[in-house]
């Protein structure tokens, strides 16, 4: 069944096993990332550095400590990857 591309997040952020998020293009939390989306992001997403200031607001929104901040793994889903996800 096809998925509407508007429902596919732009970012997948993994903090720890029970903190896995999907984010919109403005890095606002849309909810939890499911196993299928996480596997897809690892395969087709672009891994981003987590130390850049672009992630400061996300870290504050989640209440991450500096240690928690170091642990995050971020994936960008490009428009091409998002389209591929809809075609699964």
Secondary structure, 3 states (H helix, E strand, C coil): CCCCHHHCCCEEEEEECCEEEEECCCCCEEEECCHHHHHHHHHHCEEECCCCHHHHHHHHHHCCCHHHHHHCEEEECCHHHHHHHHCC
